[in-house]
Amino acid sequence: MPLPRTGDLFGRYRIDAQLGTGGMGVVHRAHDTELGRTVALKVMWPHLATDEGFRTRFLNEATTLAKVDSTHIVAIYDHGVHDDVLYITTQYVEGGDLGAVLEQRGSLPRALAARVCVQIAGALHDAHRAGVVHRDVKPANVLLRSADSSDTTEPQAYLCDFGVAQTQWSRGLTMTGTVAGTWSWLAPERAQGSPGTPASDIYSLGCVLWACLNAGAAPYTGPDVEVAAAHLTEPIPQLPGDDPLTRRFNDLLDRSLAKHPKDRFRTAAAFRDQLLAVARAADQSGAATTTTAPRRRRGRLVAAVTAGALVLGGAGFGVQRLLAAEDEPTADPGRSSAGGADRRPLVTGDVDGDRLGDLMFDRDRPGRTSLETTMTSTADGFSRPRGRKASKGSVYLGDVDGDQRLDLVDITRLGKVQDRTDVPLSIKVRHGGSETTTHRVTVPNTGKYVWEMLGDFDGDGRDDIGLSTDRSPGVIELWVVPATDDGFGEPVSWARIRGLGKSVSNAMLPGDFDGDGKSDLAVERSYGSKVAKSGLLLIRSSGTAFGQPGPARVTPENTFTTGSVAPGDFDGDGTDELSLLVDTQGDQEVRVFRASGDRFDAGESWVVTPPGIVNGSFTDTVASDVDGNGRDDLVRLDRWNTEPWQIDVLISEGTNFAQPSHATAFDCAKTCEWYNGSIIGPFALQ
């Protein structure tokens, strides 16, 4: 039984054009010769039409769906069998799907985003009242009539693609043991195999709301298994800002994307009513702005969930996504609000983009050009060192443009302004995509020292430049040079802190220690050369300022710690911890500290290494996820002035580090000066 083609007369329908193909069949634009209207005609693949079980379920489901009365659901006109071909005809909506509109135009204004979702929530309410659960709510399944019309500020939205829907009396048109839906928009309980419910549809609509505000990007992206895990374990994404309207949108996201169904809106109607109230508030505030940079959740994803073999469907149905069911959740990479780039969380230390953490360090060579050396991870080791001419300034690694790729930031001090204490800085950025940009800013009222670090201090998804300066004796001033769309803004003073000593004597270590999406600072405070102990201080960021440090967490006496403290997400929970190498009577212990209120806790021992394994006189330590499993590992550069340098790796096992593995060594005695070689990262150790 051949399927009809363009130009054929199929019963009373004249087929005018093929719109697309999918997992269940072919969709055409057709003309109903009896009623004189344009329809969308879908004909099923022959192997489905001859499957008696599928055929019975299809006809029953189509009959049920045809009874759903909603102004925002694509209407079903007719269904049946003609010449042994199973078919269905629906309302033809001319326009674009929401996913395509977001991809082409970017984020919707907030009021419009809320009003589009009001219509979708209304459609879900009508479907749920009829006992129908959609199970695949996503931007591509929302059609917008007149989406390209300049005279329509609020396009009419229609929910379509009920091909994977189920009713309260049946399981829908999927095969036994499969999970229907699309991973990027799937509720946590669905990823665990639970059936679709109205609550799972509400979760998916929350994902659509996020996409409307973030240029089509799904809340979590990455490989399908990682996305499924993220829906279960990762923090709910939030919009940046703390104004009343932003808080109301974030409340909508919190309630619709709650991990447990009982914590979500009780019904789609309740979600609709709250969306409408927020839309009206946005109208009254005149909020026509769009969200350009969502708050980045660091969330390293742990592949903790599997949901069976994946079956990727064929091409979609163009702008008319009508009943294009897939038997499995389809791969949906999500789109980024940062230049269309992949929004998977950045892997710590990943220089070459292969999602394995690498190592970069510089080597000063007396009488010769200094080298910037890169060793890329192969998951079970490192490549041979590759060197290039080092920069003259201080070099740091960070994502300053928010594209989820590490950039190399070279900061050079140009000398003080005559008769003033201002310090001009030249900032050269080698972006992860290979483009190079140069910027210049001036830091006012500095003292003798200026020290830099990189961190997302304002929580906008881009790493900023932090500066520590000794403004006056006993006072350190902390500045932030914010990353912007055009490069960097002017330095802003975020805090003045007393009692830390000169800025050059205190390592400022950026990390999101409280898990709120904004980088804080950890400070290693020395108590003087005669006291063999250190104090760890926590300075939290509010997004616009640094607070005063909390009480110091004093490390045990008789411990050697200089150059061996590093922040990282060692347990993979999305919040940074602080690692510290302490040397006591020959044994070397790595302790991991977590933020607790306004200070660090007492720390946990993650590994104790007996004497003789780490031999370097000076040890630089940095976090790098060398195996790409979502838990940061520790990489140590042990430097000698007479012996080969040694690189050791401590693999994180989630609650402890494995014993150091000797990664590589190379002879640096004749070519390097031990006191100047150091690891390149988001900060420098003084």
Secondary structure, 3 states (H helix, E strand, C coil): CCCCCCCCEECCEEEEEEEEECCCEEEEEEEECCCCEEEEEEEECHHHHCCHHHHHHHHHHHHHHHCCCCCCECCEEEEEEECCEEEEEEECCCEEEHHHHHHHHCCCCHHHHHHHHHHHHHHHHHHHHCCEECCCCCHHHEEEECCCCCCCCCCEEEECCHHHCEECCCCCCCCCCCCCCEHHHCCHHHHCCCCCCHHHHHHHHHHHHHHHHCCCCCCCCCCHHHHHHHHHHCCCCCCCCCCHHHHHHHHHHHHHCCCCHHHCCCCHHHHHHHHHHHHHHHHHHCCCCCCCCCCCCCCCCCCCCCCCCCCCCCCCCCCCCCCCCCCCCECCCCCCCCCCCCCCCCCCCCCCCCCCCCEEEEECCCCCCCEEEEECECCCCECCCEEEECCCCEEEEECCCCCCCCEEEEEEECCCCCCCCCEEEEEEEECCCCCEEEEEEEECCCCCCEEEEEECCCCCCCCEEEEEEEEECCEEEEEEECEECCEECCCEEEEEEECCCCHHHCEEEEECCCCCCCCEEEEEEECCCCCCCEEEEEECECCCCECCCCCCEECCCCCCCCCCEEEECCCCCCCCEEEEEEEECCEEEEEEECEECCEECCCEEEEEECCCCCCCCEEEEEEECCCCCCCCEEEEEEECCCCCEEEEEECECCCCECCCEEEEEECCCCCCCCCCCEECCCCCCC
